[in-house]
Amino acid sequence: MTLTTFGFIFVGICLNAVAQLLLKAGTNAVGAIHLNAENWIPTGIKLATQLPIIGGLTCYVISVVVWIIGLSRVDVTIAYPLLSLGYIINAIGAWYFLGEAISLQRMLAIGVIIIGVFLLARS
């Protein structure tokens, strides 16, 4: 895999992770969502007008374009497992930006993911 190809794959993964963090920030601003027949339209409008949610959806769209470019250059058996890097990025981002806790068990799981990505990249 060339550096350019890895760049496309990695940027796609990062944009996807940022999208998740922005969507979570937007839902944090709205609060827990409980849909029923009476509130689904007002709730949808409230969600659709949250800037973090708009930003998250925008990141998703861009990430798909970048991901497609990356997939055109590398086997899916290499690219798809690299998506697990998104778990690491999201865990660190959620801890840093959203104040979520990272337990020892989560840190160990992240370590396993890192080892797996390293082994995959060497194949």
DRENTORKOL-3810 file (N, C-alpha, C; in nm, 4 decimals):
REM DRENTORKOL-3810
@n.u->0.0851; n.v->-0.1170; n.w->0.0000; ca.u->0.0000; ca.v->0.0000; ca.w->0.0000; c.u->0.0899; c.v->0.1235; c.w->0.0000
@n.u->0.0620; n.v->0.2136; n.w->-0.0908; ca.u->0.1426; ca.v->0.3355; ca.w->-0.0983; c.u->0.1013; c.v->0.4324; c.w->0.0116
@n.u->0.1855; n.v->0.5297; n.w->0.0351; ca.u->0.1560; ca.v->0.6317; ca.w->0.1359; c.u->0.0310; c.v->0.7106; c.w->0.0981
@n.u->0.0141; n.v->0.7399; n.w->-0.0300; ca.u->-0.1048; ca.v->0.8124; ca.w->-0.0759; c.u->-0.2304; c.v->0.7313; c.w->-0.0494
@n.u->-0.2266; n.v->0.6030; n.w->-0.0812; ca.u->-0.3425; ca.v->0.5170; ca.w->-0.0577; c.u->-0.3736; c.v->0.5099; c.w->0.0909
@n.u->-0.2711; n.v->0.4893; n.w->0.1717; ca.u->-0.2920; ca.v->0.4866; ca.w->0.3166; c.u->-0.3496; c.v->0.6198; c.w->0.3633
@n.u->-0.3047; n.v->0.7286; n.w->0.3036; ca.u->-0.3566; ca.v->0.8603; ca.w->0.3388; c.u->-0.5063; c.v->0.8703; c.w->0.3142
@n.u->-0.5523; n.v->0.8228; n.w->0.1986; ca.u->-0.6956; ca.v->0.8251; ca.w->0.1703; c.u->-0.7727; c.v->0.7398; c.w->0.2706
@n.u->-0.7218; n.v->0.6202; n.w->0.2964; ca.u->-0.7883; ca.v->0.5306; ca.w->0.3914; c.u->-0.7924; c.v->0.5946; c.w->0.5297
@n.u->-0.6786; n.v->0.6489; n.w->0.5734; ca.u->-0.6703; ca.v->0.7058; ca.w->0.7076; c.u->-0.7569; c.v->0.8317; c.w->0.7216
@n.u->-0.7580; n.v->0.9170; n.w->0.6211; ca.u->-0.8430; ca.v->1.0373; ca.w->0.6256; c.u->-0.9902; c.v->0.9962; c.w->0.6301
@n.u->-1.0281; n.v->0.8944; n.w->0.5532; ca.u->-1.1655; ca.v->0.8447; ca.w->0.5582; c.u->-1.2024; c.v->0.7948; c.w->0.6968
@n.u->-1.1095; n.v->0.7225; n.w->0.7600; ca.u->-1.1327; ca.v->0.6712; ca.w->0.8954; c.u->-1.1449; c.v->0.7864; c.w->0.9941
@n.u->-1.0567; n.v->0.8839; n.w->0.9843; ca.u->-1.0601; ca.v->0.9988; ca.w->1.0754; c.u->-1.1880; c.v->1.0798; c.w->1.0592
@n.u->-1.2293; n.v->1.1024; n.w->0.9356; ca.u->-1.3536; ca.v->1.1760; ca.w->0.9127; c.u->-1.4736; c.v->1.1009; c.w->0.9695
@n.u->-1.4730; n.v->0.9699; n.w->0.9565; ca.u->-1.5802; ca.v->0.8890; ca.w->1.0128; c.u->-1.5810; c.v->0.9008; c.w->1.1652
@n.u->-1.4635; n.v->0.8983; n.w->1.2268; ca.u->-1.4542; ca.v->0.9114; ca.w->1.3724; c.u->-1.5001; c.v->1.0497; c.w->1.4180
@n.u->-1.4584; n.v->1.1524; n.w->1.3475; ca.u->-1.5011; ca.v->1.2887; ca.w->1.3815; c.u->-1.6524; c.v->1.3004; c.w->1.3675
@n.u->-1.7077; n.v->1.2362; n.w->1.2653; ca.u->-1.8531; ca.v->1.2379; ca.w->1.2466; c.u->-1.9234; c.v->1.1800; c.w->1.3694
@n.u->-1.8732; n.v->1.0676; n.w->1.4190; ca.u->-1.9330; ca.v->1.0059; ca.w->1.5384; c.u->-1.9268; c.v->1.0994; c.w->1.6586
@n.u->-1.8128; n.v->1.1626; n.w->1.6783; ca.u->-1.7971; ca.v->1.2535; ca.w->1.7926; c.u->-1.8891; c.v->1.3743; c.w->1.7805
@n.u->-1.9032; n.v->1.4271; n.w->1.6603; ca.u->-1.9927; ca.v->1.5409; ca.w->1.6400; c.u->-2.1387; c.v->1.5008; c.w->1.6607
@n.u->-2.1772; n.v->1.3846; n.w->1.6117; ca.u->-2.3143; ca.v->1.3381; ca.w->1.6332; c.u->-2.3428; c.v->1.3207; c.w->1.7820
@n.u->-2.2468; n.v->1.2676; n.w->1.8550; ca.u->-2.2646; ca.v->1.2505; ca.w->1.9991; c.u->-2.2743; c.v->1.3867; c.w->2.0686
@n.u->-2.1912; n.v->1.4815; n.w->2.0279; ca.u->-2.1988; ca.v->1.6164; ca.w->2.0855; c.u->-2.3355; c.v->1.6788; c.w->2.0582
@n.u->-2.3881; n.v->1.6575; n.w->1.9389; ca.u->-2.5200; ca.v->1.7099; ca.w->1.9050; c.u->-2.6305; c.v->1.6458; c.w->1.9868
@n.u->-2.6219; n.v->1.5140; n.w->2.0066; ca.u->-2.7243; ca.v->1.4481; ca.w->2.0883; c.u->-2.7098; c.v->1.4841; c.w->2.2354
@n.u->-2.5882; n.v->1.5109; n.w->2.2808; ca.u->-2.5701; ca.v->1.5578; ca.w->2.4188; c.u->-2.6427; c.v->1.6900; c.w->2.4400
@n.u->-2.6388; n.v->1.7766; n.w->2.3396; ca.u->-2.7057; ca.v->1.9065; ca.w->2.3499; c.u->-2.8578; c.v->1.8905; c.w->2.3524
@n.u->-2.9093; n.v->1.7896; n.w->2.2833; ca.u->-3.0538; ca.v->1.7671; ca.w->2.2772; c.u->-3.1021; c.v->1.6890; c.w->2.3997
@n.u->-3.0224; n.v->1.5947; n.w->2.4452; ca.u->-3.0616; ca.v->1.5072; ca.w->2.5550; c.u->-3.1119; c.v->1.3740; c.w->2.5013
@n.u->-3.1533; n.v->1.2887; n.w->2.5923; ca.u->-3.2021; ca.v->1.1558; ca.w->2.5539; c.u->-3.3223; c.v->1.1701; c.w->2.4618
@n.u->-3.3247; n.v->1.0906; n.w->2.3576; ca.u->-3.4311; ca.v->1.0981; ca.w->2.2582; c.u->-3.5307; c.v->0.9853; c.w->2.2842
@n.u->-3.6560; n.v->1.0240; n.w->2.3041; ca.u->-3.7643; ca.v->0.9281; ca.w->2.3229; c.u->-3.8728; c.v->0.9641; c.w->2.2222
@n.u->-3.8793; n.v->0.8890; n.w->2.1140; ca.u->-3.9743; ca.v->0.9197; ca.w->2.0074; c.u->-4.1098; c.v->0.8556; c.w->2.0333
@n.u->-4.2117; n.v->0.9308; n.w->1.9992; ca.u->-4.3474; ca.v->0.8776; ca.w->1.9972; c.u->-4.4232; c.v->0.9478; c.w->1.8850
@n.u->-4.5477; n.v->0.9147; n.w->1.8662; ca.u->-4.6251; ca.v->0.9678; ca.w->1.7534; c.u->-4.6389; c.v->1.1195; c.w->1.7579
@n.u->-4.6368; n.v->1.1777; n.w->1.8766; ca.u->-4.6576; ca.v->1.3212; ca.w->1.8887; c.u->-4.5305; c.v->1.4050; c.w->1.8729
@n.u->-4.4145; n.v->1.3477; n.w->1.9028; ca.u->-4.2945; ca.v->1.4323; ca.w->1.9073; c.u->-4.1894; c.v->1.4027; c.w->1.8014
@n.u->-4.2132; n.v->1.3111; n.w->1.7108; ca.u->-4.1058; ca.v->1.2749; ca.w->1.6179; c.u->-4.0723; c.v->1.3890; c.w->1.5225
@n.u->-4.1673; n.v->1.4695; n.w->1.4793; ca.u->-4.1347; ca.v->1.5821; ca.w->1.3901; c.u->-4.0591; c.v->1.6922; c.w->1.4646
@n.u->-4.1080; n.v->1.7375; n.w->1.5825; ca.u->-4.0296; ca.v->1.8397; ca.w->1.6548; c.u->-3.8908; c.v->1.7904; c.w->1.6951
@n.u->-3.8817; n.v->1.6632; n.w->1.7315; ca.u->-3.7510; ca.v->1.6076; ca.w->1.7684; c.u->-3.6592; c.v->1.6042; c.w->1.6462
@n.u->-3.7123; n.v->1.5640; n.w->1.5319; ca.u->-3.6333; ca.v->1.5629; ca.w->1.4086; c.u->-3.5841; c.v->1.7014; c.w->1.3709
@n.u->-3.6701; n.v->1.8005; n.w->1.3860; ca.u->-3.6296; ca.v->1.9392; ca.w->1.3561; c.u->-3.5219; c.v->1.9854; c.w->1.4535
@n.u->-3.5406; n.v->1.9524; n.w->1.5798; ca.u->-3.4413; ca.v->1.9906; ca.w->1.6817; c.u->-3.3050; c.v->1.9284; c.w->1.6504
@n.u->-3.3046; n.v->1.8011; n.w->1.6110; ca.u->-3.1800; ca.v->1.7337; ca.w->1.5756; c.u->-3.1193; c.v->1.7917; c.w->1.4485
@n.u->-3.2038; n.v->1.8169; n.w->1.3498; ca.u->-3.1557; ca.v->1.8649; ca.w->1.2202; c.u->-3.0985; c.v->2.0058; c.w->1.2268
@n.u->-3.1285; n.v->2.0786; n.w->1.3325; ca.u->-3.0781; ca.v->2.2154; ca.w->1.3452; c.u->-2.9588; c.v->2.2265; c.w->1.4391
@n.u->-2.9106; n.v->2.1152; n.w->1.4899; ca.u->-2.7919; ca.v->2.1159; ca.w->1.5758; c.u->-2.6668; c.v->2.1221; c.w->1.4879
@n.u->-2.5853; n.v->2.2251; n.w->1.5066; ca.u->-2.4643; ca.v->2.2392; ca.w->1.4243; c.u->-2.3710; c.v->2.1186; c.w->1.4328
@n.u->-2.3495; n.v->2.0604; n.w->1.5517; ca.u->-2.2629; ca.v->1.9412; ca.w->1.5538; c.u->-2.3192; c.v->1.8263; c.w->1.4706
@n.u->-2.4484; n.v->1.8091; n.w->1.4687; ca.u->-2.5080; ca.v->1.7017; ca.w->1.3892; c.u->-2.4925; c.v->1.7315; c.w->1.2408
@n.u->-2.5141; n.v->1.8558; n.w->1.2015; ca.u->-2.4932; ca.v->1.8943; ca.w->1.0611; c.u->-2.3474; c.v->1.8702; c.w->1.0224
@n.u->-2.2549; n.v->1.9090; n.w->1.1096; ca.u->-2.1123; ca.v->1.8864; ca.w->1.0837; c.u->-2.0791; c.v->1.7384; c.w->1.0763
@n.u->-2.1393; n.v->1.6584; n.w->1.1656; ca.u->-2.1151; ca.v->1.5142; ca.w->1.1640; c.u->-2.1635; c.v->1.4491; c.w->1.0361
@n.u->-2.2807; n.v->1.4881; n.w->0.9911; ca.u->-2.3329; ca.v->1.4322; ca.w->0.8661; c.u->-2.2478; c.v->1.4750; c.w->0.7466
@n.u->-2.1985; n.v->1.5986; n.w->0.7505; ca.u->-2.1096; ca.v->1.6462; ca.w->0.6444; c.u->-1.9805; c.v->1.5638; c.w->0.6422
@n.u->-1.9248; n.v->1.5380; n.w->0.7607; ca.u->-1.8038; ca.v->1.4551; ca.w->0.7681; c.u->-1.8298; c.v->1.3157; c.w->0.7124
@n.u->-1.9484; n.v->1.2596; n.w->0.7406; ca.u->-1.9819; ca.v->1.1287; ca.w->0.6864; c.u->-1.9808; c.v->1.1288; c.w->0.5339
@n.u->-2.0426; n.v->1.2288; n.w->0.4746; ca.u->-2.0491; ca.v->1.2355; ca.w->0.3280; c.u->-1.9082; c.v->1.2437; c.w->0.2696
@n.u->-1.8260; n.v->1.3319; n.w->0.3252; ca.u->-1.6888; ca.v->1.3469; ca.w->0.2746; c.u->-1.6102; c.v->1.2188; c.w->0.2977
@n.u->-1.6305; n.v->1.1543; n.w->0.4133; ca.u->-1.5557; ca.v->1.0316; ca.w->0.4430; c.u->-1.5894; c.v->0.9215; c.w->0.3443
@n.u->-1.7140; n.v->0.9144; n.w->0.2993; ca.u->-1.7520; ca.v->0.8125; ca.w->0.2023; c.u->-1.6796; c.v->0.8353; c.w->0.0698
@n.u->-1.6717; n.v->0.9599; n.w->0.0265; ca.u->-1.6014; ca.v->0.9912; ca.w->-0.0984; c.u->-1.4539; c.v->0.9529; c.w->-0.0877
@n.u->-1.3907; n.v->0.9942; n.w->0.0217; ca.u->-1.2487; ca.v->0.9640; ca.w->0.0421; c.u->-1.2274; c.v->0.8131; c.w->0.0544
@n.u->-1.3190; n.v->0.7464; n.w->0.1244; ca.u->-1.3096; ca.v->0.6012; ca.w->0.1423; c.u->-1.3186; c.v->0.5287; c.w->0.0078
@n.u->-1.4095; n.v->0.5728; n.w->-0.0780; ca.u->-1.4240; ca.v->0.5110; ca.w->-0.2105; c.u->-1.2950; c.v->0.5260; c.w->-0.2911
@n.u->-1.2332; n.v->0.6426; n.w->-0.2825; ca.u->-1.1057; ca.v->0.6632; ca.w->-0.3524; c.u->-1.0011; c.v->0.5652; c.w->-0.2986
@n.u->-0.9947; n.v->0.5520; n.w->-0.1663; ca.u->-0.9003; ca.v->0.4582; ca.w->-0.1060; c.u->-0.9286; c.v->0.3147; c.w->-0.1464
@n.u->-1.0563; n.v->0.2762; n.w->-0.1447; ca.u->-1.0930; ca.v->0.1389; ca.w->-0.1828; c.u->-1.0586; c.v->0.1072; c.w->-0.3275
@n.u->-1.0592; n.v->0.2090; n.w->-0.4114; ca.u->-1.0260; ca.v->0.1846; ca.w->-0.5521; c.u->-0.8791; c.v->0.1485; c.w->-0.5697
@n.u->-0.7996; n.v->0.1685; n.w->-0.4656; ca.u->-0.6547; ca.v->0.1480; ca.w->-0.4762; c.u->-0.6008; c.v->0.0310; c.w->-0.3937
@n.u->-0.6849; n.v->-0.0291; n.w->-0.3084; ca.u->-0.6353; ca.v->-0.1340; ca.w->-0.2199; c.u->-0.7439; c.v->-0.2394; c.w->-0.2017
@n.u->-0.7034; n.v->-0.3619; n.w->-0.1711; ca.u->-0.7981; ca.v->-0.4698; ca.w->-0.1465; c.u->-0.8836; c.v->-0.4377; c.w->-0.0242
@n.u->-1.0089; n.v->-0.4750; n.w->-0.0318; ca.u->-1.1003; ca.v->-0.4518; ca.w->0.0797; c.u->-1.0577; c.v->-0.5331; c.w->0.2028
@n.u->-0.9885; n.v->-0.6456; n.w->0.1795; ca.u->-0.9415; ca.v->-0.7271; ca.w->0.2920; c.u->-0.8328; c.v->-0.6559; c.w->0.3722
@n.u->-0.7725; n.v->-0.5538; n.w->0.3158; ca.u->-0.6765; ca.v->-0.4698; ca.w->0.3881; c.u->-0.7473; c.v->-0.3457; c.w->0.4422
@n.u->-0.8254; n.v->-0.2804; n.w->0.3583; ca.u->-0.8870; ca.v->-0.1526; ca.w->0.3954; c.u->-0.9891; c.v->-0.1676; c.w->0.5081
@n.u->-1.0772; n.v->-0.2653; n.w->0.4961; ca.u->-1.1866; ca.v->-0.2747; ca.w->0.5927; c.u->-1.1387; c.v->-0.2976; c.w->0.7358
@n.u->-1.0451; n.v->-0.3891; n.w->0.7591; ca.u->-0.9970; ca.v->-0.4052; ca.w->0.8965; c.u->-0.9305; c.v->-0.2785; c.w->0.9530
@n.u->-0.8766; n.v->-0.1936; n.w->0.8643; ca.u->-0.8169; ca.v->-0.0691; ca.w->0.9130; c.u->-0.9212; c.v->0.0242; c.w->0.9741
@n.u->-1.0482; n.v->0.0010; n.w->0.9441; ca.u->-1.1539; ca.v->0.0808; ca.w->1.0071; c.u->-1.1501; c.v->0.0702; c.w->1.1589
@n.u->-1.0902; n.v->-0.0369; n.w->1.2092; ca.u->-1.0815; ca.v->-0.0523; ca.w->1.3551; c.u->-0.9991; c.v->0.0589; c.w->1.4188
@n.u->-0.9175; n.v->0.1278; n.w->1.3394; ca.u->-0.8467; ca.v->0.2450; ca.w->1.3927; c.u->-0.9455; c.v->0.3511; c.w->1.4392
@n.u->-1.0634; n.v->0.3514; n.w->1.3798; ca.u->-1.1672; ca.v->0.4453; ca.w->1.4215; c.u->-1.2069; c.v->0.4257; c.w->1.5670
@n.u->-1.2038; n.v->0.3019; n.w->1.6165; ca.u->-1.2346; ca.v->0.2762; ca.w->1.7574; c.u->-1.1356; c.v->0.3483; c.w->1.8473
@n.u->-1.0104; n.v->0.3447; n.w->1.8092; ca.u->-0.9060; ca.v->0.4100; ca.w->1.8887; c.u->-0.9248; c.v->0.5610; c.w->1.8857
@n.u->-0.9440; n.v->0.6150; n.w->1.7668; ca.u->-0.9619; ca.v->0.7591; ca.w->1.7513; c.u->-1.0849; c.v->0.8058; c.w->1.8292
@n.u->-1.1946; n.v->0.7300; n.w->1.8186; ca.u->-1.3165; ca.v->0.7670; ca.w->1.8900; c.u->-1.2999; c.v->0.7590; c.w->2.0409
@n.u->-1.2329; n.v->0.6568; n.w->2.0893; ca.u->-1.2142; ca.v->0.6437; ca.w->2.2342; c.u->-1.1335; c.v->0.7613; c.w->2.2883
@n.u->-1.0264; n.v->0.7950; n.w->2.2197; ca.u->-0.9438; ca.v->0.9082; ca.w->2.2646; c.u->-1.0212; c.v->1.0390; c.w->2.2510
@n.u->-1.0910; n.v->1.0572; n.w->2.1393; ca.u->-1.1701; ca.v->1.1787; ca.w->2.1197; c.u->-1.2824; c.v->1.1921; c.w->2.2202
@n.u->-1.3509; n.v->1.0817; n.w->2.2513; ca.u->-1.4596; ca.v->1.0851; ca.w->2.3494; c.u->-1.4061; c.v->1.1185; c.w->2.4880
@n.u->-1.2894; n.v->1.0662; n.w->2.5198; ca.u->-1.2268; ca.v->1.0980; ca.w->2.6485; c.u->-1.1867; c.v->1.2456; c.w->2.6533
@n.u->-1.1195; n.v->1.2921; n.w->2.5483; ca.u->-1.0642; ca.v->1.4274; ca.w->2.5476; c.u->-1.1720; c.v->1.5353; c.w->2.5308
@n.u->-1.2627; n.v->1.5151; n.w->2.4363; ca.u->-1.3592; ca.v->1.6199; ca.w->2.4037; c.u->-1.4915; c.v->1.6067; c.w->2.4786
@n.u->-1.5317; n.v->1.4843; n.w->2.5099; ca.u->-1.6634; ca.v->1.4637; ca.w->2.5712; c.u->-1.6556; c.v->1.4225; c.w->2.7174
@n.u->-1.5351; n.v->1.4030; n.w->2.7681; ca.u->-1.5187; ca.v->1.3681; ca.w->2.9093; c.u->-1.5597; c.v->1.2262; c.w->2.9444
@n.u->-1.5648; n.v->1.1374; n.w->2.8456; ca.u->-1.6011; ca.v->0.9988; ca.w->2.8726; c.u->-1.4817; c.v->0.9234; c.w->2.9321
@n.u->-1.5118; n.v->0.8271; n.w->3.0156; ca.u->-1.4072; ca.v->0.7508; ca.w->3.0838; c.u->-1.3545; c.v->0.6394; c.w->2.9935
@n.u->-1.2242; n.v->0.6128; n.w->3.0069; ca.u->-1.1631; ca.v->0.4978; ca.w->2.9393; c.u->-1.1107; c.v->0.4064; c.w->3.0498
@n.u->-1.1789; n.v->0.2958; n.w->3.0693; ca.u->-1.1407; ca.v->0.2016; ca.w->3.1744; c.u->-1.0183; c.v->0.1211; c.w->3.1313
@n.u->-0.9633; n.v->0.0476; n.w->3.2268; ca.u->-0.8493; ca.v->-0.0395; ca.w->3.1969; c.u->-0.8876; c.v->-0.1427; c.w->3.0913
@n.u->-1.0079; n.v->-0.1978; n.w->3.1008; ca.u->-1.0523; ca.v->-0.2972; ca.w->3.0026; c.u->-1.0592; c.v->-0.2355; c.w->2.8631
@n.u->-1.1067; n.v->-0.1126; n.w->2.8529; ca.u->-1.1119; ca.v->-0.0456; ca.w->2.7229; c.u->-0.9713; c.v->-0.0192; c.w->2.6706
@n.u->-0.8797; n.v->0.0192; n.w->2.7593; ca.u->-0.7412; ca.v->0.0422; ca.w->2.7161; c.u->-0.6783; c.v->-0.0863; c.w->2.6649
@n.u->-0.7046; n.v->-0.1971; n.w->2.7312; ca.u->-0.6523; ca.v->-0.3262; ca.w->2.6856; c.u->-0.7107; c.v->-0.3628; c.w->2.5495
@n.u->-0.8394; n.v->-0.3377; n.w->2.5306; ca.u->-0.9032; ca.v->-0.3666; ca.w->2.4020; c.u->-0.8423; c.v->-0.2808; c.w->2.2913
@n.u->-0.8140; n.v->-0.1549; n.w->2.3220; ca.u->-0.7485; ca.v->-0.0670; ca.w->2.2244; c.u->-0.6102; c.v->-0.1210; c.w->2.1900
@n.u->-0.5392; n.v->-0.1723; n.w->2.2898; ca.u->-0.4079; ca.v->-0.2330; ca.w->2.2654; c.u->-0.4170; c.v->-0.3524; c.w->2.1716
@n.u->-0.5181; n.v->-0.4350; n.w->2.1888; ca.u->-0.5388; ca.v->-0.5501; ca.w->2.1006; c.u->-0.5654; c.v->-0.5026; c.w->1.9574
@n.u->-0.6454; n.v->-0.3968; n.w->1.9443; ca.u->-0.6739; ca.v->-0.3421; ca.w->1.8112; c.u->-0.5454; c.v->-0.2931; c.w->1.7458
@n.u->-0.4619; n.v->-0.2235; n.w->1.8215; ca.u->-0.3363; ca.v->-0.1719; ca.w->1.7675; c.u->-0.2477; c.v->-0.2862; c.w->1.7194
@n.u->-0.2393; n.v->-0.3917; n.w->1.7979; ca.u->-0.1595; ca.v->-0.5084; ca.w->1.7577; c.u->-0.2169; c.v->-0.5689; c.w->1.6293
@n.u->-0.3491; n.v->-0.5802; n.w->1.6212; ca.u->-0.4124; ca.v->-0.6373; ca.w->1.5029; c.u->-0.3869; c.v->-0.5525; c.w->1.3787
@n.u->-0.3970; n.v->-0.4205; n.w->1.3921; ca.u->-0.3713; ca.v->-0.3325; ca.w->1.2768; c.u->-0.2251; c.v->-0.3427; c.w->1.2341
@n.u->-0.1351; n.v->-0.3508; n.w->1.3317; ca.u->0.0078; ca.v->-0.3651; ca.w->1.2996; c.u->0.0313; c.v->-0.4940; c.w->1.2220
@n.u->-0.0257; n.v->-0.6057; n.w->1.2679; ca.u->-0.0086; ca.v->-0.7332; ca.w->1.1982; c.u->-0.0685; c.v->-0.7294; c.w->1.0594
@n.u->-0.1836; n.v->-0.6651; n.w->1.0470; ca.u->-0.2485; ca.v->-0.6531; ca.w->0.9162; c.u->-0.1636; c.v->-0.5720; c.w->0.8199
@n.u->-0.1082; n.v->-0.4608; n.w->0.8688; ca.u->-0.0290; ca.v->-0.3741; ca.w->0.7833; c.u->0.0985; c.v->-0.4443; c.w->0.7342
@n.u->0.1477; n.v->-0.5381; n.w->0.8109; ca.u->0.2690; ca.v->-0.6106; ca.w->0.7712; c.u->0.2411; c.v->-0.7227; c.w->0.6726
@n.u->0.1138; n.v->-0.7585; n.w->0.6533; ca.u->0.0836; ca.v->-0.8717; ca.w->0.5648; c.u->0.0874; c.v->-0.8325; c.w->0.4179
END
